[in-house]
């Protein structure tokens, strides 16, 4: 008797799980559109961060140049490289995912 009850409960739970499963393509499509809608504002945000980084770097390099520090070119190259990395990474990620 207990085996019958356990088996019937098992079959009922499997049937309920099968009815709960759907196609899933609608959910995947909705998730894709939600994620792709975030890329344009995120790209603009990264560009803005790159611009602020460039301004701060320009001021720091100018201060070092005015003070006559010998490592001005190294600092300028590192700030310039950071700005270029931000812009290129945002562009590549946007083109890769969209």
MMTF fields as JSON, N, C-alpha, C and O atoms, coordinates in Angstrom:
{
  "mmtfVersion": "1.0.0",
  "mmtfProducer": "UNKNOWN",
  "numBonds": 391,
  "numAtoms": 392,
  "numGroups": 98,
  "numChains": 1,
  "numModels": 1,
  "chainsPerModel": [1],
  "groupsPerChain": [98],
  "chainIdList": ["A"],
  "bondAtomList": [4, 2, 8, 6, 12, 10, 16, 14, 20, 18, 24, 22, 28, 26, 32, 30, 36, 34, 40, 38, 44, 42, 48, 46, 52, 50, 56, 54, 60, 58, 64, 62, 68, 66, 72, 70, 76, 74, 80, 78, 84, 82, 88, 86, 92, 90, 96, 94, 100, 98, 104, 102, 108, 106, 112, 110, 116, 114, 120, 118, 124, 122, 128, 126, 132, 130, 136, 134, 140, 138, 144, 142, 148, 146, 152, 150, 156, 154, 160, 158, 164, 162, 168, 166, 172, 170, 176, 174, 180, 178, 184, 182, 188, 186, 192, 190, 196, 194, 200, 198, 204, 202, 208, 206, 212, 210, 216, 214, 220, 218, 224, 222, 228, 226, 232, 230, 236, 234, 240, 238, 244, 242, 248, 246, 252, 250, 256, 254, 260, 258, 264, 262, 268, 266, 272, 270, 276, 274, 280, 278, 284, 282, 288, 286, 292, 290, 296, 294, 300, 298, 304, 302, 308, 306, 312, 310, 316, 314, 320, 318, 324, 322, 328, 326, 332, 330, 336, 334, 340, 338, 344, 342, 348, 346, 352, 350, 356, 354, 360, 358, 364, 362, 368, 366, 372, 370, 376, 374, 380, 378, 384, 382, 388, 386],
  "bondOrderList": [1, 1, 1, 1, 1, 1, 1, 1, 1, 1, 1, 1, 1, 1, 1, 1, 1, 1, 1, 1, 1, 1, 1, 1, 1, 1, 1, 1, 1, 1, 1, 1, 1, 1, 1, 1, 1, 1, 1, 1, 1, 1, 1, 1, 1, 1, 1, 1, 1, 1, 1, 1, 1, 1, 1, 1, 1, 1, 1, 1, 1, 1, 1, 1, 1, 1, 1, 1, 1, 1, 1, 1, 1, 1, 1, 1, 1, 1, 1, 1, 1, 1, 1, 1, 1, 1, 1, 1, 1, 1, 1, 1, 1, 1, 1, 1, 1],
  "groupList": [{"groupName": "UNK", "atomNameList": ["N", "CA", "C", "O"], "elementList": ["N", "C", "C", "O"], "formalChargeList": [0, 0, 0, 0], "bondAtomList": [1, 0, 2, 1, 3, 2], "bondOrderList": [1, 1, 2], "singleLetterCode": "X", "chemCompType": "L-PEPTIDE LINKING"}],
  "groupTypeList": [0, 0, 0, 0, 0, 0, 0, 0, 0, 0, 0, 0, 0, 0, 0, 0, 0, 0, 0, 0, 0, 0, 0, 0, 0, 0, 0, 0, 0, 0, 0, 0, 0, 0, 0, 0, 0, 0, 0, 0, 0, 0, 0, 0, 0, 0, 0, 0, 0, 0, 0, 0, 0, 0, 0, 0, 0, 0, 0, 0, 0, 0, 0, 0, 0, 0, 0, 0, 0, 0, 0, 0, 0, 0, 0, 0, 0, 0, 0, 0, 0, 0, 0, 0, 0, 0, 0, 0, 0, 0, 0, 0, 0, 0, 0, 0, 0, 0],
  "groupIdList": [1, 2, 3, 4, 5, 6, 7, 8, 9, 10, 11, 12, 13, 14, 15, 16, 17, 18, 19, 20, 21, 22, 23, 24, 25, 26, 27, 28, 29, 30, 31, 32, 33, 34, 35, 36, 37, 38, 39, 40, 41, 42, 43, 44, 45, 46, 47, 48, 49, 50, 51, 52, 53, 54, 55, 56, 57, 58, 59, 60, 61, 62, 63, 64, 65, 66, 67, 68, 69, 70, 71, 72, 73, 74, 75, 76, 77, 78, 79, 80, 81, 82, 83, 84, 85, 86, 87, 88, 89, 90, 91, 92, 93, 94, 95, 96, 97, 98],
  "secStructList": [7, 2, 2, 2, 2, 2, 2, 2, 2, 2, 2, 2, 2, 2, 2, 2, 2, 2, 2, 2, 7, 7, 7, 7, 2, 2, 2, 2, 2, 2, 2, 2, 2, 2, 2, 2, 2, 2, 2, 2, 2, 2, 2, 2, 2, 2, 2, 2, 2, 2, 2, 2, 2, 2, 2, 2, 2, 2, 2, 2, 2, 2, 2, 2, 2, 2, 2, 6, 7, 6, 6, 2, 2, 2, 2, 2, 2, 2, 2, 2, 2, 2, 2, 2, 2, 2, 2, 2, 2, 2, 2, 2, 2, 2, 2, 2, 2, 7],
  "xCoordList": [0.821, 0.0, 0.865, 0.575, 1.908, 2.741, 3.536, 3.824, 3.896, 4.591, 3.695, 4.168, 2.417, 1.471, 1.33, 1.293, 1.253, 1.115, 2.374, 2.284, 3.534, 4.79, 4.914, 5.313, 4.577, 4.641, 3.648, 3.982, 2.45, 1.469, 1.889, 1.689, 2.462, 2.957, 4.116, 4.228, 4.97, 6.085, 5.592, 6.096, 4.625, 4.095, 3.355, 3.422, 2.656, 1.962, 2.959, 2.759, 4.031, 5.027, 5.757, 6.091, 6.01, 6.648, 5.715, 6.156, 4.44, 3.486, 3.367, 3.266, 3.379, 3.328, 4.563, 4.473, 5.718, 6.947, 6.93, 7.426, 6.367, 6.297, 5.369, 5.648, 4.289, 3.392, 4.01, 3.695, 4.883, 5.509, 6.564, 6.843, 7.147, 8.163, 7.503, 6.499, 8.072, 7.555, 8.597, 9.595, 8.351, 9.293, 10.576, 11.667, 10.464, 11.628, 12.205, 13.009, 11.818, 12.39, 11.921, 12.648, 10.718, 10.224, 11.052, 11.362, 11.404, 12.227, 13.63, 14.191, 14.197, 15.536, 15.53, 16.462, 14.5, 14.394, 14.249, 14.86, 13.449, 13.264, 14.564, 14.902, 15.288, 16.57, 17.583, 18.352, 17.582, 18.509, 18.209, 19.129, 16.939, 16.596, 16.892, 17.28, 16.711, 17.025, 18.522, 18.932, 19.334, 20.783, 21.296, 22.144, 20.805, 21.283, 20.818, 21.446, 19.741, 19.302, 20.219, 20.219, 21.004, 21.928, 23.243, 23.974, 23.574, 24.892, 25.082, 26.165, 24.075, 24.239, 24.496, 25.441, 23.705, 24.031, 25.358, 26.078, 25.682, 26.943, 28.132, 29.147, 28.011, 29.083, 29.281, 30.416, 28.19, 28.296, 28.907, 29.662, 28.584, 29.169, 30.674, 31.43, 31.112, 32.547, 33.257, 34.375, 32.62, 33.213, 33.344, 34.348, 32.342, 32.404, 33.503, 34.215, 33.638, 34.709, 36.066, 36.996, 36.184, 37.43, 37.746, 38.909, 36.726, 36.948, 37.415, 38.336, 36.78, 37.192, 38.61, 39.416, 38.908, 40.25, 41.278, 42.378, 40.921, 41.82, 42.058, 43.183, 41.007, 41.175, 42.057, 42.934, 41.82, 42.636, 44.086, 45.015, 44.266, 45.625, 46.318, 47.511, 45.583, 46.179, 46.637, 47.704, 45.846, 46.224, 47.452, 48.361, 47.491, 48.639, 49.91, 50.978, 49.797, 50.969, 51.432, 52.634, 50.495, 50.867, 51.592, 52.581, 51.097, 51.749, 53.166, 54.086, 53.341, 54.674, 55.59, 56.768, 55.054, 55.854, 56.274, 57.409, 55.356, 55.664, 56.692, 57.511, 56.64, 57.592, 58.954, 59.929, 59.038, 60.32, 60.702, 61.888, 59.724, 60.029, 60.549, 60.068, 61.529, 62.087, 61.199, 61.374, 60.254, 59.413, 58.075, 57.085, 58.034, 56.783, 56.289, 55.087, 57.185, 56.763, 56.181, 55.255, 56.703, 56.172, 54.748, 53.866, 54.538, 53.202, 52.224, 51.074, 52.678, 51.808, 51.428, 50.279, 52.376, 52.088, 51.111, 50.238, 51.254, 50.35, 48.923, 47.967, 48.767, 47.414, 46.797, 45.613, 47.595, 47.094, 46.691, 45.663, 47.497, 47.17, 45.9, 45.123, 45.681, 44.457, 43.222, 42.2, 43.316, 42.172, 41.892, 40.736, 42.941, 42.765, 42.177, 41.317, 42.641, 42.097, 40.609, 39.852, 40.171, 38.75, 37.917, 36.871, 38.373, 37.604, 37.573, 36.521, 38.718, 38.773, 37.996, 37.294, 38.108, 37.384, 35.874, 35.142, 35.4, 33.961, 33.502, 32.436, 34.29, 33.917, 33.925, 33.017, 34.934, 35.027, 33.911, 33.298, 33.634, 32.55, 31.206, 30.377, 30.991, 29.724, 29.584, 28.515, 30.665, 30.597, 30.562, 30.016, 31.135, 31.147, 29.786, 29.374, 29.08, 27.809, 26.587, 25.507, 26.707, 25.53, 25.574, 24.654],
  "yCoordList": [-1.198, 0.0, 1.262, 2.212, 1.273, 2.472, 2.677, 3.814, 1.568, 1.706, 2.378, 3.191, 2.052, 2.662, 4.161, 4.966, 4.515, 5.926, 6.698, 7.795, 6.13, 6.795, 6.928, 7.981, 5.867, 5.928, 6.925, 7.658, 6.967, 7.921, 9.361, 10.248, 9.601, 10.945, 11.331, 12.484, 10.367, 10.609, 10.974, 11.922, 10.244, 10.527, 11.866, 12.584, 12.189, 13.472, 14.625, 15.637, 14.471, 15.541, 15.676, 16.789, 14.566, 14.635, 15.296, 16.11, 14.961, 15.574, 17.076, 17.865, 17.466, 18.893, 19.628, 20.76, 18.982, 19.608, 19.726, 20.711, 18.74, 18.805, 19.92, 20.575, 20.139, 21.231, 22.59, 23.584, 22.634, 23.898, 24.313, 25.503, 23.354, 23.665, 24.253, 23.735, 25.331, 25.952, 25.893, 25.179, 26.641, 26.684, 27.378, 26.903, 28.479, 29.184, 30.195, 31.036, 30.137, 31.063, 32.496, 33.447, 32.649, 34.0, 34.637, 35.826, 33.857, 34.376, 34.722, 35.736, 33.887, 34.15, 35.387, 36.189, 35.556, 36.736, 38.001, 39.025, 37.931, 39.093, 39.45, 40.626, 38.433, 38.696, 39.302, 40.188, 38.83, 39.372, 40.827, 41.64, 41.168, 42.562, 43.46, 44.615, 42.937, 43.734, 44.003, 45.123, 42.993, 43.16, 44.072, 44.926, 43.915, 44.774, 46.215, 47.125, 46.44, 47.818, 48.541, 49.771, 47.799, 48.423, 48.836, 49.632, 48.323, 48.572, 50.021, 50.571, 50.652, 52.024, 52.987, 53.771, 52.966, 53.853, 53.494, 54.381, 52.205, 51.803, 52.282, 52.698, 52.225, 52.709, 54.209, 54.682, 54.956, 56.397, 56.708, 57.67, 55.899, 56.085, 55.844, 56.593, 54.817, 54.539, 55.653, 56.026, 56.191, 57.321, 58.543, 59.254, 58.781, 59.91, 59.704, 60.644, 58.473, 58.177, 58.372, 58.883, 57.967, 58.186, 59.66, 60.057, 60.478, 61.921, 62.538, 63.355, 62.147, 62.665, 62.196, 62.962, 60.943, 60.408, 61.181, 61.462, 61.518, 62.296, 63.691, 64.189, 64.336, 65.669, 65.644, 66.491, 64.682, 64.57, 64.271, 64.845, 63.367, 63.046, 64.235, 64.447, 65.016, 66.207, 67.203, 67.801, 67.39, 68.319, 67.797, 68.57, 66.503, 65.94, 66.029, 66.354, 65.743, 65.833, 67.28, 67.545, 68.217, 69.627, 70.068, 70.798, 69.62, 69.971, 69.398, 70.074, 68.171, 67.567, 68.272, 68.484, 68.635, 69.327, 70.708, 71.136, 71.395, 72.724, 72.659, 73.564, 71.582, 71.426, 70.955, 71.013, 70.492, 70.042, 68.638, 68.31, 67.793, 66.403, 65.647, 65.864, 64.757, 64.032, 62.894, 62.444, 62.423, 61.293, 61.748, 61.023, 62.915, 63.442, 62.589, 62.354, 62.127, 61.335, 59.996, 59.498, 59.404, 58.131, 58.316, 57.499, 59.379, 59.656, 59.978, 59.538, 60.749, 61.089, 59.84, 59.695, 58.95, 57.718, 56.822, 56.202, 56.754, 55.895, 56.451, 55.689, 57.775, 58.353, 58.243, 57.932, 58.498, 58.377, 56.937, 56.694, 55.985, 54.57, 54.161, 53.359, 54.707, 54.387, 54.91, 54.227, 56.116, 56.682, 55.901, 55.625, 55.546, 54.764, 53.389, 52.897, 52.767, 51.471, 51.559, 50.686, 52.581, 52.73, 52.883, 52.25, 53.712, 53.961, 52.721, 52.357, 52.073, 50.892, 49.732, 49.02, 49.531, 48.422, 48.618, 47.656, 49.842, 50.089, 49.853, 49.278, 50.29, 50.105, 48.636, 48.172, 47.903, 46.482, 45.69, 44.84, 45.948, 45.232, 45.521, 44.623, 46.754, 47.111, 46.419, 45.908, 46.405, 45.749, 44.237, 43.56, 43.699, 42.24, 41.713, 40.648, 42.433, 41.932, 42.422, 41.862, 43.437, 43.92, 43.572, 43.91],
  "zCoordList": [0.0, 0.0, 0.0, -0.726, 0.799, 0.88, -0.414, -0.789, -1.106, -2.383, -3.41, -4.204, -3.407, -4.352, -4.08, -5.01, -2.836, -2.481, -2.881, -3.432, -2.606, -2.958, -4.472, -4.97, -5.21, -6.674, -7.248, -8.178, -6.72, -7.232, -6.925, -7.754, -5.753, -5.427, -6.346, -6.762, -6.657, -7.555, -8.951, -9.554, -9.467, -10.801, -10.849, -11.846, -9.775, -9.726, -9.707, -10.379, -8.939, -8.902, -10.236, -10.642, -10.922, -12.245, -13.244, -14.055, -13.2, -14.115, -13.853, -14.793, -12.598, -12.276, -12.766, -13.239, -12.653, -13.138, -14.654, -15.201, -15.337, -16.799, -17.264, -18.268, -16.56, -16.937, -16.622, -17.276, -15.626, -15.274, -16.293, -16.443, -16.989, -17.984, -19.216, -19.706, -19.705, -20.915, -22.006, -21.903, -23.033, -24.132, -23.703, -24.017, -22.999, -22.493, -23.456, -23.053, -24.714, -25.685, -25.439, -25.728, -24.91, -24.619, -23.504, -23.562, -22.504, -21.417, -21.877, -21.462, -22.729, -23.251, -24.129, -24.069, -24.942, -25.797, -24.963, -25.269, -23.919, -23.046, -22.323, -22.19, -21.857, -21.192, -22.159, -21.785, -23.387, -24.387, -24.687, -24.779, -24.841, -25.113, -23.91, -24.08, -22.702, -21.516, -21.422, -21.118, -21.678, -21.578, -22.673, -22.411, -23.897, -24.979, -24.812, -25.352, -24.083, -23.855, -22.873, -22.829, -22.082, -21.141, -21.775, -21.185, -22.962, -23.538, -23.964, -23.768, -24.537, -24.999, -23.84, -23.921, -22.767, -21.635, -20.959, -20.501, -20.896, -20.278, -21.103, -20.546, -22.429, -23.291, -23.118, -23.055, -23.04, -22.826, -21.458, -21.319, -20.456, -19.13, -19.154, -18.535, -19.855, -19.945, -20.701, -20.344, -21.745, -22.462, -21.541, -21.589, -20.716, -19.781, -18.743, -18.39, -18.257, -17.305, -17.972, -17.348, -19.239, -19.973, -20.146, -20.072, -20.375, -20.52, -19.21, -19.197, -18.102, -16.796, -16.471, -15.942, -16.786, -16.562, -17.393, -16.919, -18.615, -19.461, -18.923, -18.968, -18.41, -17.835, -16.587, -16.421, -15.729, -14.515, -14.886, -14.318, -15.844, -16.287, -16.912, -16.692, -17.693, -18.296, -17.254, -17.394, -16.211, -15.141, -14.4, -14.095, -14.109, -13.393, -14.233, -13.714, -15.525, -16.395, -16.507, -16.496, -16.614, -16.681, -15.414, -15.478, -14.264, -12.999, -12.925, -12.463, -13.372, -13.364, -14.348, -14.061, -15.509, -16.515, -16.011, -16.224, -15.347, -14.814, -13.69, -13.53, -12.916, -11.815, -12.304, -11.554, -13.536, -14.087, -13.688, -13.663, -13.373, -13.017, -14.23, -15.342, -14.035, -15.178, -15.684, -16.816, -14.875, -15.3, -15.877, -15.782, -16.46, -17.021, -18.175, -18.295, -19.018, -20.183, -19.756, -20.396, -18.69, -18.202, -17.66, -17.924, -16.913, -16.364, -17.478, -17.445, -18.471, -19.597, -20.385, -20.801, -20.592, -21.329, -20.572, -21.179, -19.257, -18.481, -18.472, -18.612, -18.308, -18.335, -19.716, -19.846, -20.758, -22.123, -22.421, -23.052, -21.968, -22.165, -21.447, -21.964, -20.254, -19.511, -20.236, -20.3, -20.781, -21.511, -22.784, -23.107, -23.502, -24.731, -24.412, -25.143, -23.319, -22.931, -22.633, -23.057, -21.921, -21.612, -22.878, -23.018, -23.786, -25.01, -25.892, -26.417, -26.056, -26.931, -26.323, -27.041, -25.022, -24.398, -24.498, -24.731, -24.325, -24.457, -25.881, -26.102, -26.849, -28.247, -28.634, -29.323, -28.2, -28.548, -27.883, -28.528, -26.61, -25.94, -26.596, -26.74, -26.986, -27.628, -28.983, -29.317, -29.757, -31.063, -30.939, -31.81, -29.875, -29.686, -29.277, -29.739, -28.424, -27.899, -28.654, -28.471, -29.489, -30.214, -31.652, -32.397]
}
